[in-house]
Amino acid sequence: MGIYVWGTGCGASELIEQGLGLERIASFVDSYPSGETFLGKAVLLPEQLPLCDCELLIVTTRHTDAVAQRCVQLGIPEDKLLF
């Protein structure tokens, strides 16, 4: 099971700085990735998120409404989301 982080910007960096160890993150998710990796971890498109492996999805972007709608479309259970 994995922890995924939606966002590859300041919010994600701050989350790491506040103590979430990179070793606990399976990968990052971003609708418009600027690269294939972020902080040494793979960056997936939302539709690439492996739902069977997703224990928790932490959303670090400012666009929470859009991400919440996208998560519903993708079938991500609400109890796996942390905004």
N, C-alpha and C positions, 0 to 999 in steps of 0.2 A: 504494500500500500504506500502511496506517496502523497506528499504535500506539493501542491502546484501553486505558483504565484502568478496572477494575471496582472501584467504590467512590467515594463522594463525601463522605467524612468526613476525619478527621484523618490517616489513612494516605495518602490521595491528596494532601492539602495538604502533608504532609511530603515526599512524593516530589518535588513541584514545588520545595519549598524546598531540597532536596538537589541540584537541578540539572537535572531533566528539564524542558526548556523546553516551555511550553504550545504553542508552534508545532509541536512534534513530535507532539502528541496529536490524533488525529482526533476523538474524543469520549470521554465517560465512559459507563460502563454501571452501572446500579443496579437491583436488584430492587424497591426501594421508594424511588423518587426523591422528594426533597422539593421539586423544582422542575424546570423544563424545561432549565435550564442550571446549570453549576457552573464557576466561574472563567471564565465567558464562553464555555464550550464546551457543545455539546448533550449532554444526558443521555438515553441510550437504555435501553429495557428489554432484558433479555438476549435475548429472541427477535427484537429489531430489529437485533442486531449483524450487520453485513454480512460474512459469513464469507469471501467472495471478496476483500474489501479488508483483512482483518485479518492484519497481519504479525506482531503481538505483542499479547497481552492480559496486562497486568500487574494482578495481583490485590492490592488493598491493604486488603481487609476482614479482620476477625478470623475470619469464618465460612468458612474455607478449605475445610473438608470439604463443606459445602453447595454452595459455588461449584464445587468440583471435580466433584461429582455433576451439577450443572446443566450444566456445560460438556460432560460426556459425553453428556447428553441432547440437547444442542444440536448435537452433532457437531463440536465444536471440537477440532482435533488437539492432543494433549498437547505436541507440540514448539512450539506457539504460546503456551503458558502460562508465566507467570513468577509464582511465589508469593513 
